[in-house]
Amino acid sequence: MSDVDLYNLSPALRMMGVGLLIALLPLVWIAWRHREGSSAERLQALTVLTLFLTFDLVLFGAFTRLTDSGLGCPDWPGCYGSASPLGAVVHIDAAQSAMPTGPVTHGKAWIEMVHRYAATSVGVLILFLAVCSIVFRQKVSESFKLSPGWACFTLLWVCAQGAFGALTVTMKLFPAIVSLHLLGGIGLLALLSLQVAWRPWAQREKISAAMQTGLWVGFILLCLQIGLGAWVSTNYAVLACTGFPDCSGQWWPQWDGSGFEIWRALGMNGAGQLLSFSALVSIHWAHRLMALGVLTFLLSLAWRMHRQGVLQTQARWLALLSALQFSTGLSNVVLDWPLVAALAHTGGAGAMVMVLTWALSRSRSRALTFSLRPAL
């Protein structure tokens, strides 16, 4: 692995071709299914499908991380300079012979490359959405009252997300980069959810200023908690505390702030020394304590929405997903981090962001616009 060039752009065109071929499937399906509809209706249907595929991509990204497949191909964008592991069999065999459990194995290489193919195809779909939003901007604006600038901003976001994906590999799972990559995926879900939820014919509910503030506070707290959860996962601190509600028999473990030094290599502290176990415990315990506060706030917010008779569907989803997050988070600890529970925990976090974005978009009293005039 040490002799591999971190960046090898020779398979880049073939990688883009694979992504384009995969993206053509949903594009053709939407065009056929909505062949009688307007351009705006087809674009909205494609946005919904892109959101669904992006959610799947976030889950598969978590699967890639949880199976330790992030370095299954140690270069970028291909695999040992090939567009697929089939062209890198000799290199993978050699790496696997040297280290049978990885980080490079045939299985992990395929998981990593499938993730890159899926990410490329989602990027193609978002590029298509941005282009169509500009070309049909008058029809889209009249139908959805949402500036095409949002689709353009989403395209810029996914490009940055791709750059962080590359850095995840080339910087050898640097915790800060991996965490930002996960947060970027969550942000992409929020942006696409806004574009799906903003429909003029859907009734917008008038809510109190206090409720509006509560939704925004809940959204911000949830994003902070997801960031802390990403920090737990990328530092492999999930099992640093055993038992619940205590931590390995302690109610207040020894605190080691070196775990929260942001710019450091995986398993190291800021001084380049091995990260202590107490630092991993501190990362885990901070996430657990904040989870208690955030889930309590979100459940109380859902209850207030129910009592006031507003945003009932969103309130039910918020309560259900909060319960899911608690149960899957607990399962990760007491069942030794089962893959299904870990994936469900990531998916639940993404779904909660989507629900809060949905609630905020349904409770605004005037059309939300984001203009990129020079670009249009």
N, C-alpha and C positions, 0 to 999 in steps of 0.2 A: 504493500500500500504506500510505503514511503516514496516509491519511485514514480507514482502516478501523478501526472499533471492535474492540479485541482480544476483547472478550466481547460476543456478540450472542446472547441466549437465545431469540430468537423462533422458531428452528427446533428448539428442544430437544425438544418433544413429538413432532414428526415424526421426529427422529433416534431417540428411544426407540421409536417405533412400528416403524421399520425394523429396529432391533436385535431387537425382540420377534418380528417376522415371521421373521427369519433363525433365531432361537433355536427357534421352533416346529418347524422341520424336524427337528432331532435329537431334540427332545422327543417328537414324534409317532412317529418311527422307533423310539426306545427303547420307548415304550409298546406299539407293535404287535409288535415283535420279542420282547419279554419279557412278553407279555400273560398267559402261564401262570405266570409266576414270582411270587415274593413281592415285597413292597414293598422289602425290603432288597436283593434281587437287582437290581431295576430301578434302584435308587439307585446301586448299585455300578457297573452298566453305564453309567449316565449320567456318573458320575465319570470312568470310563475315557475316554469319548468327549470329555468336557470337557477332560481332560488333553491328548488328541490335538489338539483344536482350539486350545488355548492354546499348544501347541508351534508349531502353524502360525502363530498370531498373532505369536509372538516372531520367527519367521522373516520374516513379512511386515513387521513393524516394522523389522527390519534392512534389508529391501529398500527400505522407505520412506526410511530414512536414507541408504543407499548410493546411491540414485538422486537424492539431494538434493531429495526431495519433502516434507520435513518442514514447509516453509512453502508448500506448494502451495495451501493455503487459509489466508490469513494471520489468520483470526479463528477463534473457537471458540464453540460446538461445530459450527457449520455452515460454509458456504462463502460468504462475503460475505452473510451473513444468510439463506441458502437451505439447504435440507436436502440438496441435491445440486449438483454443478457445472452441471447443466442450467439451474438458475435463476440462475446467476451468469455466464452466457456473456459478457455485455457487460463486466463487470468484469474477467474473465479475459482477454478480447481486448485490453482497454486495457493491462493489466499486461504481457501478452506482447508487445504492440507496442512498449512502452517498453523492455523487456528480453527479447529473444527467447529467451534461454537460461534464463530463470527469475530468481528462485525460483518465480514463478507462471507456469505454463503449463497448458494443458488436460490434458495427460497427467499432470503432477505433481499437479494438483488431484484427478483421479480416483484416483490412487494413495493420496493422503492420505485422501480420504473413504472409500475402501474399507477402509482400515486402521481408521478410526473406526467404521464399521459393524460390522466384525468384532469390535472391542474391545467395543462395546456389546452384541453378541449373547453374547459370552463372559461379560460381566457379568451378563446376564439368566440364563444357565445357572447361574452360581455362586450368584446370589440364589435360584434355584429349589432348588439343592442344600441351601442353608442352611435354607430354610423346610421342606423335606421332612425334613431331619435332625432338626429340632425336632419336627415333627408326628409323625414315626414314630420318635422317639428311643428308645423302649423296644425296638422290634424291631431297630433299627439297632445299638444297644448290645449286644443279645444276639447278633447275628449277626457283628459285626465287632470288638467289644470296643474301640471307638474313640469317644471322647466326641463328640457333635455340636458341641461347642465348637470343634473344628478347622474344621468347615465355616463356622461363624460368624466365626471369625478370618480365614478365607480371604476371606469377603465383605468384611470391613473392609479387608483387604489390597488387594483389587481396587478398592475405592473410592479408596484412597490412590493406587493406580496410575493411575486415571483422572484424579485431580487433577494428578499429575505430567505426564500426557499433555497436559493443558490448558496447564500452565506451559511445556512444551516449545515450544508454539506462541507463547504470549503473551510469553514471555521471549526469543524469537528464537534458539532453539537454544543457550541458555546451557549450556555444557559440563557443569557440575555437575548441572543438572536432567536433561539428556539421559542422563547416565551413571546417575543414580539411577533413571530410568525404565527403562533396560535391566536394571539390577539388580533392580528390582521385578518385571519379567517373569520373571527367573530364579528369584526367590523364590517366585513363584506356581507355577512348575513344581515346585519342591520341596514345597510344601504339598499340591498335588494328587497328586503322586507318593506322598507318605506315605499319603494317604487311599486310594489305589489299592492300594498294596503291603500295607497292614495287613489281612491276612485270617487268621482264627484257624486255618483248615484247612491253611494253608501251613506246612510244617515250618520252625521256627526253629532255626538252627544255633548251637550253643554255641561261642564263640570265646574266645580268650585275652584277658586284659585289655589286653595290649600291642597285639593286633590291633584291639580296639575303639578304643583310643586312636589307633592309626594311621588308622583310618577317619575319626575326627573331625578329626584334624589334616589329613588329605587334603582333607576337605570344606571346612575353613576356608581352607586354602591355595588351593584351586581358586576359591573365592568371591573372595578377594583378587586372584587373577590375572585373573578375569573383570572385576572392577572396574577393574583397570589396563588391560585390553584395551578396555573401554568408553571409558576416558580417551584411549587412542590413537585410537579411531575418531571420537569426538566432537570431537577437536581436529584431525582429518584429518592425523595424523602417520604413517599407515601407510607412506607412501613417503618418509619423511624419511631413512631409511637404505636405500641400494641395495646389493646384493651380500649374500652370505652365505658364511661365518659372520661376516665383518667388516662394518663399517658404512661404506660408501663409501670403502673402502681404509684405514680406521682401526680399530684394535682397541680403543681407548678414546677415543671422541669427547669433545670439550670439553663439560663439564657446565654446564647452565644451569638452575638450580632454579626459575626463574620459570614454567616450564611446569607446575609442580605447585602453583602458587597456585590454590586451589580456587574461590574466589568471584570470578570475573571473566567478562567477556563473551567470546564466541567471537572468536579471533584477537587478543585483547588480553591484556596482563599485568595484574597487580593495580593498577598505577599508571595504567592507561588508555592505555598506549602499545602500539604494535604488538608482537605476540609475535615474538621472534627465531626464526630458523630453527634455531639451536642449541638452543633450548628444545624444539622439536618433535623434534629428534634425541634429546635426553635422554629425552623421554617414550617414544619408540620403543625406545631402547636398554634402558631400565629394564624395559619389558615383555618384551623378548627375553631378557634375563638371568634374570628371574624365571621365565619360561616354561621355561627349561632346568632350573632347580631343581625346579619343581613337576612337570613331566613325569617327571623322574628319580624323584622320590618316589612318584608314582602308579604308575609302571611297576614299581618295586620292591615296592610294596604289592600289586599284582596278582600278582607273582611269589611273594610270601610266602603269599598266599591259595591259590595253586595248589599250592605245596609242602606246605602244612599240610592240604590237602584240604578247605577250607571255602569256601563261597560261590563255587563254581566258575563258575557262569554269570555272576555279576557280575564275577569276575576276568577272564574272557575279554572281556566287553564293555568293561571299563575299559582293558585293554591295546589293544583294537582302536580305541577312541575316542582314546586317547593318540596312537597312530600317525596317526590321521586329523587330529588337531589339529596335529601337527608338519608333516604334508605340506601341509595347507591354509594354515597360517601361512607356510611356506616359499614356497608358490605366490603368496601375496599380495605377497611381496617381489620374487621373481625374475620374476614374470609381470606386474608392474605392476598388482596389485590387481584381478584379474578378478572379476566379480560373483559367479559361481558359487562360486569358492573362498572369497570373503568370506562368503557366505551359509552355506556348509558349515562355516566356522570358527565362526560364531555358533551354528549348530545343534549342532555337536559339543560346544561348551561347555555348552549347555543339557542335552544328552543325558548328559554326564558327571555333572552335578549330579543328574539323575534316577537314574542308576545308583548313585551313592554314597548317595542317600536310600534307594533300594531295599535296598542292602546293610545299611545301618544298621537299617532296619526289620525285616529278616530275622534280625538277630543279637541283638536285644534279648531278655533272658530273662524279662521281665515286660511286661504290656500297658502301652502308652504312653497316658496320659490327659492331656487338657488340658481343664480344666473352666471354664466360664463360668456358674456357678450362678445369679447374679442375672439373666443374660439368658435363661435357660431356665425 
